[in-house]
Amino acid sequence: MQAVIKKAGVLVEAIPYIHAFRQKLFVVKYGGSILENETVRKYVLEDIVFLSFVGIRIILVHGGGPHISARLAEAGKKSEFHEGIRVTDEETLKVVSEELDKLNKRIVAEIKKFKGDATGLKGEENIIHVQKKKASRDLGFVGTITSVDQEAIATHLKKGRIVVVSPMGVSVEKQPHNVNADEVASAIATSMKAEKLVALTDVQGVLREPGNSDTLISSMTIDQVNQLIASKIIQGGMIPKVSSCLEAVLGGVKKAHIVDARLQHALLLEIFTDRGVGTQILKE
């Protein structure tokens, strides 16, 4: 009986958050190795469907790096990266497009299996407008986002659908480009004035002492984030995650969150409980 009462208490705790976030927009970025784990993916998509059922509008931006690298390896082609960005020649672009298309369709199908309503935007719909990314070397068909077709996305959201977006963009010359998924999520969240940007990852959040889960930082301001980067407490692979969150918050998104998707129903725990389970970043 105590377990049942505890469950009721969790639901009661969620009520003010459900009330506050109804009809608000959340952008969720989900990719990397956690996208391949079927158990984790099940809990993530169940959480997303639940958020949709209680009236929160959801845009899910997915990555697909490990799938793309595996497919290239099968073809005997080595994945090449420069400053953390996949160098994308014509052959690689074809693989990127095909793998992201398959992932997008699979995620949409799984959301529907959990009784959610979803639409997949895979790149050819020309939702993400880009120009060729400039770098210290030629990256090939890699894009920098210039704008987002907000109205096209909003059309699906108004119908109550979860919008699943592939990180592909199209230039004015109608040339498809590979785009970093974190950049896509941040750009969509900013342009559409989202309430929240949530980065689902395979780490607990920002730790004051790397490797020590007891030192999780639950909440940070932009100034505090910059101080932690300068002091190298935030470093390595956490920097691009935090940077995309900073861009979103600076661009008008109210809060950004970094959440460990490996924790069962982490998304619901972060959004609907007083304490949360990850790190939230806010302007001040």
ChimeraX attribute file (.defattr): number of C-alpha atoms within 10 A of each C-alpha:
attribute: neighborCount
match mode: 1-to-1
recipient: residues
	/A:1	6
	/A:2	7
	/A:3	8
	/A:4	8
	/A:5	10
	/A:6	11
	/A:7	12
	/A:8	12
	/A:9	11
	/A:10	13
	/A:11	14
	/A:12	13
	/A:13	14
	/A:14	17
	/A:15	12
	/A:16	12
	/A:17	14
	/A:18	17
	/A:19	12
	/A:20	10
	/A:21	19
	/A:22	15
	/A:23	18
	/A:24	14
	/A:25	21
	/A:26	26
	/A:27	28
	/A:28	24
	/A:29	24
	/A:30	23
	/A:31	20
	/A:32	17
	/A:33	14
	/A:34	19
	/A:35	25
	/A:36	14
	/A:37	11
	/A:38	10
	/A:39	12
	/A:40	18
	/A:41	19
	/A:42	18
	/A:43	19
	/A:44	25
	/A:45	22
	/A:46	21
	/A:47	19
	/A:48	25
	/A:49	22
	/A:50	16
	/A:51	22
	/A:52	20
	/A:53	15
	/A:54	13
	/A:55	16
	/A:56	24
	/A:57	27
	/A:58	25
	/A:59	28
	/A:60	22
	/A:61	26
	/A:62	25
	/A:63	26
	/A:64	23
	/A:65	20
	/A:66	15
	/A:67	19
	/A:68	20
	/A:69	20
	/A:70	14
	/A:71	19
	/A:72	17
	/A:73	12
	/A:74	10
	/A:75	10
	/A:76	9
	/A:77	13
	/A:78	13
	/A:79	16
	/A:80	14
	/A:81	11
	/A:82	12
	/A:83	9
	/A:84	10
	/A:85	14
	/A:86	20
	/A:87	19
	/A:88	21
	/A:89	16
	/A:90	11
	/A:91	10
	/A:92	23
	/A:93	20
	/A:94	13
	/A:95	18
	/A:96	23
	/A:97	20
	/A:98	15
	/A:99	17
	/A:100	23
	/A:101	20
	/A:102	12
	/A:103	20
	/A:104	22
	/A:105	17
	/A:106	13
	/A:107	21
	/A:108	21
	/A:109	17
	/A:110	16
	/A:111	22
	/A:112	16
	/A:113	12
	/A:114	15
	/A:115	13
	/A:116	20
	/A:117	18
	/A:118	24
	/A:119	21
	/A:120	23
	/A:121	23
	/A:122	23
	/A:123	21
	/A:124	16
	/A:125	13
	/A:126	19
	/A:127	22
	/A:128	30
	/A:129	21
	/A:130	26
	/A:131	20
	/A:132	20
	/A:133	16
	/A:134	12
	/A:135	10
	/A:136	7
	/A:137	9
	/A:138	14
	/A:139	19
	/A:140	18
	/A:141	21
	/A:142	25
	/A:143	25
	/A:144	20
	/A:145	23
	/A:146	13
	/A:147	15
	/A:148	21
	/A:149	15
	/A:150	13
	/A:151	11
	/A:152	13
	/A:153	21
	/A:154	16
	/A:155	11
	/A:156	17
	/A:157	20
	/A:158	11
	/A:159	11
	/A:160	19
	/A:161	21
	/A:162	27
	/A:163	21
	/A:164	24
	/A:165	28
	/A:166	29
	/A:167	25
	/A:168	31
	/A:169	31
	/A:170	23
	/A:171	18
	/A:172	10
	/A:173	8
	/A:174	12
	/A:175	14
	/A:176	24
	/A:177	30
	/A:178	29
	/A:179	25
	/A:180	21
	/A:181	23
	/A:182	23
	/A:183	22
	/A:184	25
	/A:185	27
	/A:186	29
	/A:187	22
	/A:188	25
	/A:189	30
	/A:190	23
	/A:191	16
	/A:192	20
	/A:193	19
	/A:194	25
	/A:195	21
	/A:196	28
	/A:197	29
	/A:198	25
	/A:199	28
	/A:200	27
	/A:201	21
	/A:202	17
	/A:203	17
	/A:204	21
	/A:205	24
	/A:206	26
	/A:207	19
	/A:208	15
	/A:209	13
	/A:210	13
	/A:211	11
	/A:212	10
	/A:213	14
	/A:214	10
	/A:215	13
	/A:216	18
	/A:217	18
	/A:218	17
	/A:219	17
	/A:220	18
	/A:221	16
	/A:222	18
	/A:223	11
	/A:224	15
	/A:225	21
	/A:226	16
	/A:227	13
	/A:228	16
	/A:229	16
	/A:230	11
	/A:231	10
	/A:232	11
	/A:233	16
	/A:234	20
	/A:235	15
	/A:236	10
	/A:237	9
	/A:238	16
	/A:239	14
	/A:240	14
	/A:241	17
	/A:242	26
	/A:243	17
	/A:244	21
	/A:245	30
	/A:246	22
	/A:247	18
	/A:248	29
	/A:249	27
	/A:250	15
	/A:251	17
	/A:252	17
	/A:253	26
	/A:254	18
	/A:255	21
	/A:256	31
	/A:257	27
	/A:258	28
	/A:259	25
	/A:260	22
	/A:261	23
	/A:262	19
	/A:263	16
	/A:264	15
	/A:265	18
	/A:266	20
	/A:267	28
	/A:268	19
	/A:269	19
	/A:270	20
	/A:271	20
	/A:272	20
	/A:273	17
	/A:274	11
	/A:275	11
	/A:276	18
	/A:277	23
	/A:278	25
	/A:279	23
	/A:280	23
	/A:281	25
	/A:282	22
	/A:283	18
	/A:284	9
